[in-house]
Amino acid sequence: MSKRKKPGQQSRARFSGRRTVVVDLLEIGASHGSLTLRAGRDDGQLVCIVLPAPVLPSFMESLGHARLDAEEDYWRVIHHVTTSTPGNGPGGVPRVVERWLLAQNWSSVLAAAADDAPDSLALISHVGHIGLRLAPPYTTGRALTIFDPLQFQRLERSLLHACHTAHEQAVKSPRHPLETAALALRHISSQPWPPPAQPTLPSQEEAAAYMQGRYEAFQRRSPYIRAESNTLSLPAESP
């Protein structure tokens, strides 16, 4: 996880050669003993992710910490972005937030995060959002997926169910986890995107009520204190 940075500071440095997607749509499932995530946008951008059952306990623990950590900055960031930039252009508010997120200094955060192995997997909280750094065998190529922390909050039940299913599948499979992960990745990569059957979107009133409820829950809980060992040392940025 990274040091926090004030909203408004921006950098357009490259993201270490990684394909970067700010996630709007998230499809969760289980296949061949792996948790499967298809993360992308409705314009066709997609990152297919498979997490074999043996890595799920540590991943879910890290995700819980990253979600709480990101939310410490999330509401301030969203307020800053949505009040400082008009959201009435193409794509509305989601595209405004996406452009702002892509302009933040993710490259320095990735460079500061340990990358001891080519297949390293890291969850990073930065500017109120969660970055998932990926490389094979968890996906094809190198990628960075950027999530709104409320996505994982909203889909927590589906995520836990898919993890349970993946564990059950893995127990019954005689194959090595890397082999089953390859099978799962091949399977989800062959499916159409966006998914043909998409969930019904909430109305504007329902979405506003949900966000208000999450904000009130955030205000009621104790502040999340990040472990010092999880704070990255980032270079100072030019004003």
Solvent accessible surface area in square Angstrom, and as a share of the most:
residue,aa,sasa,rsa
1,M,25,0.11
2,S,0,0.00
3,K,95,0.40
4,R,102,0.37
5,K,24,0.10
6,K,155,0.66
7,P,25,0.16
8,G,41,0.39
9,Q,75,0.33
10,Q,92,0.41
11,S,28,0.18
12,R,193,0.70
13,A,48,0.37
14,R,218,0.80
15,F,25,0.10
16,S,55,0.35
17,G,74,0.71
18,R,21,0.08
19,R,114,0.42
20,T,27,0.16
21,V,2,0.01
22,V,11,0.06
23,V,6,0.04
24,D,56,0.29
25,L,43,0.21
26,L,27,0.13
27,E,65,0.29
28,I,34,0.17
29,G,24,0.23
30,A,30,0.23
31,S,13,0.08
32,H,85,0.38
33,G,2,0.02
34,S,0,0.00
35,L,0,0.00
36,T,7,0.04
37,L,1,0.00
38,R,9,0.03
39,A,0,0.00
40,G,0,0.00
41,R,30,0.11
42,D,91,0.47
43,D,81,0.42
44,G,42,0.41
45,Q,75,0.33
46,L,33,0.16
47,V,0,0.00
48,C,16,0.10
49,I,0,0.00
50,V,0,0.00
51,L,0,0.00
52,P,6,0.04
53,A,4,0.03
54,P,89,0.56
55,V,38,0.22
56,L,2,0.01
57,P,83,0.52
58,S,70,0.45
59,F,8,0.03
60,M,44,0.20
61,E,115,0.52
62,S,46,0.30
63,L,6,0.03
64,G,29,0.28
65,H,77,0.34
66,A,0,0.00
67,R,46,0.17
68,L,52,0.26
69,D,1,0.01
70,A,2,0.01
71,E,4,0.02
72,E,44,0.20
73,D,8,0.04
74,Y,5,0.02
75,W,34,0.12
76,R,108,0.39
77,V,0,0.00
78,I,31,0.16
79,H,121,0.54
80,H,59,0.26
81,V,1,0.01
82,T,51,0.30
83,T,92,0.53
84,S,70,0.45
85,T,54,0.32
86,P,99,0.62
87,G,26,0.25
88,N,139,0.71
89,G,40,0.38
90,P,127,0.80
91,G,49,0.47
92,G,19,0.18
93,V,71,0.41
94,P,71,0.45
95,R,38,0.14
96,V,6,0.04
97,V,19,0.11
98,E,13,0.06
99,R,133,0.49
100,W,19,0.07
101,L,1,0.01
102,L,61,0.30
103,A,2,0.01
104,Q,1,0.00
105,N,11,0.06
106,W,0,0.00
107,S,14,0.09
108,S,21,0.14
109,V,0,0.00
110,L,9,0.05
111,A,84,0.65
112,A,36,0.28
113,A,12,0.09
114,A,76,0.59
115,D,69,0.36
116,D,138,0.72
117,A,40,0.31
118,P,123,0.78
119,D,57,0.30
120,S,21,0.14
121,L,50,0.25
122,A,19,0.15
123,L,22,0.11
124,I,2,0.01
125,S,5,0.03
126,H,3,0.01
127,V,1,0.01
128,G,1,0.01
129,H,3,0.01
130,I,0,0.00
131,G,0,0.00
132,L,0,0.00
133,R,6,0.02
134,L,0,0.00
135,A,4,0.03
136,P,67,0.42
137,P,39,0.24
138,Y,26,0.10
139,T,3,0.02
140,T,91,0.53
141,G,41,0.40
142,R,107,0.39
143,A,1,0.01
144,L,0,0.00
145,T,0,0.00
146,I,1,0.00
147,F,0,0.00
148,D,35,0.18
149,P,0,0.00
150,L,4,0.02
151,Q,9,0.04
152,F,6,0.02
153,Q,40,0.18
154,R,128,0.47
155,L,51,0.25
156,E,77,0.34
157,R,212,0.77
158,S,55,0.36
159,L,3,0.02
160,L,96,0.48
161,H,126,0.56
162,A,6,0.04
163,C,11,0.07
164,H,105,0.47
165,T,37,0.21
166,A,0,0.00
167,H,70,0.31
168,E,82,0.37
169,Q,57,0.25
170,A,35,0.27
171,V,126,0.73
172,K,169,0.71
173,S,34,0.22
174,P,134,0.84
175,R,122,0.45
176,H,113,0.51
177,P,49,0.31
178,L,98,0.49
179,E,79,0.36
180,T,9,0.05
181,A,1,0.01
182,A,48,0.37
183,L,41,0.21
184,A,0,0.00
185,L,21,0.10
186,R,155,0.57
187,H,87,0.39
188,I,12,0.06
189,S,58,0.37
190,S,83,0.54
191,Q,71,0.31
192,P,79,0.50
193,W,39,0.14
194,P,43,0.27
195,P,18,0.11
196,P,117,0.74
197,A,92,0.72
198,Q,90,0.40
199,P,113,0.71
200,T,136,0.79
201,L,145,0.72
202,P,78,0.49
203,S,51,0.33
204,Q,155,0.69
205,E,130,0.58
206,E,103,0.46
207,A,39,0.31
208,A,61,0.47
209,A,68,0.53
210,Y,73,0.28
211,M,63,0.28
212,Q,96,0.42
213,G,34,0.33
214,R,52,0.19
215,Y,78,0.30
216,E,68,0.30
217,A,24,0.18
218,F,40,0.17
219,Q,110,0.49
220,R,181,0.66
221,R,63,0.23
222,S,90,0.58
223,P,98,0.61
224,Y,36,0.14
225,I,144,0.73
226,R,37,0.13
227,A,53,0.41
228,E,144,0.65
229,S,105,0.68
230,N,57,0.29
231,T,38,0.22
232,L,29,0.14
233,S,95,0.61
234,L,36,0.18
235,P,89,0.56
236,A,107,0.83
237,E,55,0.25
238,S,102,0.66
239,P,181,1.14
